[in-house]
Amino acid sequence: MASLVPTTLDEHTVPNILAQLDATLYPAPTSGLLARMAVLWTLTGLSIIVAVLYLYLHYQNTIDRRRSLWLVRLVDRPSGRFVVINPRPALTGVVIIYSIYALVYEGAFWYVYSTRCAQNLYIGVRNFNPVPLFIGGWILSWSGLQAFLVAVESERKFMSARTANTFFIVGGTLLVLSSVGIGIYTTIMTVRILDRYNELRAALVELERSLGSRVPALLDLIPLQLPAEAFVSAANGARRAGIVQGAAGPFLLLPIAISNIGGIALAIRMRRQIRESIKVLADGVATVAPSTTRARIDAREVRAMARQRPGERATVTTAHARKIMALQKAAKDLLATTSVIAFVSLCLFFVVAWIAWCSVTNKLSDTSNNWPYVESTALLSEWIYAIAITTSLFYLLYNAVRARRRIPDLEAASPGAVRPVLVGVGPGAGSMDLGEKSTSLPHEQEQVEVEMAESDPSASELPSFAREQGDSAAGLLPPATASDAGRRPLSPARSWASFASNREGSDSSPGGWRSSWLGRGAAPKLASPAASIMVTVETSQVCDDGSRTMCAPWDGRDVPSSR
């Protein structure tokens, strides 16, 4: 406050002190503020529209639409039940909720500094702004990590279901409560400085009214001493709160960045298995047509194989290529989501560091030129969010429309069309029809046999082909006969989509549910084969039967599809 008192006293002393005090909490915005806010509002509102369109397109492209919009489910694995989040509805919900919150926050910012109204509402919205942003990032990043843990558990157990669910629920709750506590502390300190500002300003206005046009004396400034000291003390407290908020930001962002690594690892795994599936497709093409080169098939050739002319019967190669394209689309979606989470988290590290630096150096209370610091600390995170999320959502929407055009409808094939059947080689492996109402390829099967299966006996002349792993030599299987042209008999072992029997565990509730909703640590009696990596990307593999037995043993019926 001493810096506001001039060295000489004249008739302009009190008005100058009052103007400098107002500039501390209400700095004059630079030109073009309304234009910048209009662009930011447009980007934020556009993110809501694109998110709704993306979810609607997913809903329209899903065969069983009633089962495509689930949000949270429990998925059985040998270590227990994992809490699995459907990424598409979760992404849409997070974007809609936080974007609405951001619109309120941005509108309050513009209204407060353009009209110089009371900041009470704006202070609360601003200080609690990190809370919904953190919750959304935590949910989205953990959805990818849970999908990765579910996918790789049969090969390598990184974390049990109980531990993973505890980290997600309990750890996330503790982090959210920490963020809420910091927001409460910052709000209290900011409201305190606002109250001291109102008291000091009222004292200055009263002094200016009592002086009239005469020059004030030092005796006239004595009544300002107590409110001025209280204002300085509150300003120091608000500065410390800003430092705490900036310093605690990285500790809240770090868990999101770490858990997001699981989604990135899952995307990498999916790409690798797509390449393996394309190799299987190349082997199959070479088996059916020996003149075909057994080289790696590129994406353009896969699309060409997936095309089916009107009235033409689908072949095993066509259906296989369609499934590969659907898996490629899901991998792109997952990679785009995890990439934008990583980008926003990295940028927010610098934002919270910038806020802490501005608080330490007292840039926000510098009355000479503090508006750039005020606007950047308040809106820089909103610009990063709006640009990154809107761009990624446009890409996801484009990818969905592009996949809808390029991936033919599997259900459009004729009833007697040839359909590939994937048969897992090894203990616990079952078979899966890739025809009508089938899910994405179970690429996690290290050894798969792709054979022709159809209802028409004329397809029995088509040969089979297989790819063996390790030291097993790749070769041709005997041609299919009329007796085995249909689906192979199911093994009593569990399929890739089931991980626990309804009869397991006398302490389980009816339908195979376990008593502990966090996931019991005891493994099922029968270990599952390699887990499907598409458990949360292509949602049909989370047992879309709508019953309480979420992962019941596969009985040989077709599994509903979800593209």
SULNORDA-V330140 format. One record per run of one state. SS is the DSSP state (helix for helix, strand for strand, loop for the rest). FROM is the first residue (numbers start at 1). TO is the last residue. If there is no record, write none. Layout:
BEGIN
SS & FROM & TO
SS & FROM & TO
END
This chain:
BEGIN
loop & 1 & 1
helix & 2 & 4
loop & 5 & 12
helix & 13 & 25
loop & 26 & 32
helix & 33 & 61
loop & 62 & 64
helix & 65 & 67
loop & 68 & 71
strand & 72 & 77
loop & 78 & 79
strand & 80 & 85
loop & 86 & 86
helix & 87 & 115
loop & 116 & 119
helix & 120 & 127
loop & 128 & 128
helix & 129 & 152
loop & 153 & 160
helix & 161 & 211
loop & 212 & 217
helix & 218 & 221
loop & 222 & 223
helix & 224 & 288
loop & 289 & 298
helix & 299 & 306
loop & 307 & 315
helix & 316 & 360
loop & 361 & 362
helix & 363 & 365
loop & 366 & 370
helix & 371 & 406
loop & 407 & 409
helix & 410 & 412
loop & 413 & 418
strand & 419 & 424
loop & 425 & 430
strand & 431 & 433
loop & 434 & 447
strand & 448 & 453
loop & 454 & 456
helix & 457 & 461
loop & 462 & 464
strand & 465 & 467
loop & 468 & 475
strand & 476 & 476
loop & 477 & 481
helix & 482 & 484
loop & 485 & 538
helix & 539 & 541
loop & 542 & 563
END
